[in-house]
Structures are given as C-alpha cells and as structure tokens.
Amino acid sequence: MEIRLYLQILKRGWWIIVLTMLAALNTALLVSYLTPPIYRATSRFIVSPNASAYTSSSDVNSSMDTLDRRSIINTYKELLASPSVYGTHPDIQKIPTAEFQKAFSIKAVVIPDTNILQLTVDGADPIAVSKVAKAIETQSVSYINKLYPVYNFAIMDSATVPTEPVFPQPVQNAGLALLIGLFFGIGLAFLRDQLQNTLDSLRFRSAFDHTTTAYTRPYFEKSFNQEITRNPESMLAFGIIQFSGLDEVIDVLPQVLVQRILRQITQTLKDELRSHDLVGRWDKTQLSVLLPSTAGAAAENTLKRIQKLLAAPISLAEINNMIIHPDPCIGISEKDPAETDSSAIIQQAEKALSKAMLADNASVVLFDHIESPAT
C-alpha cells in the first residue's frame, strides 16, 4: 500500500524530477565547459635490494625483510615528491618557484602492499607535465640511489605525454549530475506533495465552521458567487434559517452543548438536502442554504418540509432534561436572470426572513418580486 502511494507521488511529481535532472545535467556540462582541462603525467618506480652492495645471499634476504618496513618505502615517497630533490634539475630551475608551484601539482604515493611508488604531475599543459615528470624521474633516481646505495631505486614506467585530461570529465560528471538530480528531484517531489497536503488541509479546515461543521460564511459567499459566474442562466435559490429559539440560550449554555445542538441541526439539514446543495453558518444562530438549479417555489416546498424536522424539540439530559425549541424561520430568494452577484439575492432573503419572523408561528417565506418591485 505504501509503495503504491509513493509511486503515485512520483507520478504526480514526475515533471519536478525531470526538470531537476535537466538542471543538474546542464550545470555539470556548463561547469565542465568552463573549467580549464588538467592533464596528468604518471611515472612508476620500484625499490629493490642492490645485489652488488651485498656479499652474500643472506644479506640480500635480510635487506628484503628490512624493505618490508613501511618507514623505508615512505621515506622514498617523501624524497620522490620533495622540491629539494627534484628542484635541482636544470629544466625545473628555469621555472620560477612561485610559477612552478602554481602551474604544477606533484604527488607521490605508495601502491598498497608493494614496493612500488607512483608519481603524478598535474598541470594545464600536457607537454609541460610530461617534461616535469621526466625531470623528476631523472633527478630522483640519481639522488636517491646515491643516498641509499644498498637499495636500487629504478624507473618502472616512464611518463608519457597525456592525451586526455583527467579533469574535468564531462561524461562522468554528467552521469553523476543526473544521479544527484534524480535523488534531489525525488526529494522535491515528496516535499511538494507534503506541502500540498498541508495547504489542502489548511484550506479544508478554514472552509468549515468548527462549531456547526457547516461552511464558514466567507467560503459560502465565495461559492455562491462562483456558482452564479459558472451558470449565469441557471436557476438558483438561497435561504437563511433563523433559529429564534436558540437566541436566549446560546450564550448561557456550556459551549459543548451549544456545539452539539448546532451540529445536530446542521446534520439534519445536510441529510435532507441534495449532495451538491451547500449549507453554511450565516450568523450566530443562523444557517444558510444554497440550492443550485432550483426554482424558488421548489426551494420553498423543500424547506417547508425540512423546517418541520428542524423544529423538533431537543432534549438536554445534562441539564435536567431541559427542552430546547429551535423555532426555525426561513427566508428564501431566487436568482433573477439579470443578477450577476449574490448581494441582491442575499438582501431579498433577509427581507423574506424578517417577514417570516413576524409571523405568529415559525414559517417559510419566499421573497415576492412582484410584491416588492423596488428590490
């Protein structure tokens, strides 16, 4: 189940992953293009006992055992990369020290578990790095063999002129960039989905009134105007329900009981209306209803039926079985074909509600356009 969810997230965010990979690829190629190439010349040396320096085979064997000590081979490594050794070569002396250090990078390493050393010279000019490597070869072999005659320090592989730069490597960099872009894009896709869910949750919660579970008035009015804009020629009915019986008790009852009463009334209203009809909290003791594609007369008949259900007494067992009579009064208006927003329709429903509240018994009143031509 979780794998399917992850795949759906990736499917929704595929474009983020693709864009991230393309951005990473373009960045890597641009950096590779702008970075000056670096070439590397490589030499290898081997250290072995100098047989001519020993009088017996046992001395040779002893020198082999001594050579196994890492301190000896590491000493050779330090001498190989030491400027005080290779710096005496005539070709290197021609180059000023500061310029030489800036133009070339020289390193020596010991090949693991061997008596072989590797020298690398990096620089921007392939011919120059090869020339410097050969100069170090010559100078180091001469200097070290004089310093340690019991061992033979010899060139195993001489440096050649490099033909391909070691850095940058566009193909390798592009592949690595695509891989990094893939993982980064996947992370962004999951982050986007998480943020989207958070925003949707916040929007969802802000659209509903916590006390009644009906839509908030701002959201209701926004949906009201959107419905008129989407279907300007369609019929539409709007109603305001005033629960006069709650006016005197809503401020004195505990909030938990007020919430239970309003939620019960709201749920009754939702159950009796169609799924696409809207129910909102209009005021403290008022609910509003929006019935799309419904004529005023049809809305009047529907709300007269629902009013009887809403008028049912509510018993509060927590307060000695106190009985609450909601006494709902309903004012209804229908959209005139010329109306382009909700303001006039709302005013008409409020006038119809005022008329309904003046009646001796709770009633449902539909605004009469003929009776009130001015409105």
Order of alpha helices (4+ residues) and beta strands (2+ residues): alpha-alpha-beta-alpha-alpha-alpha-alpha-alpha-beta-beta-alpha-beta-alpha-alpha-beta-alpha-beta-beta-alpha-beta-beta-beta-alpha-beta
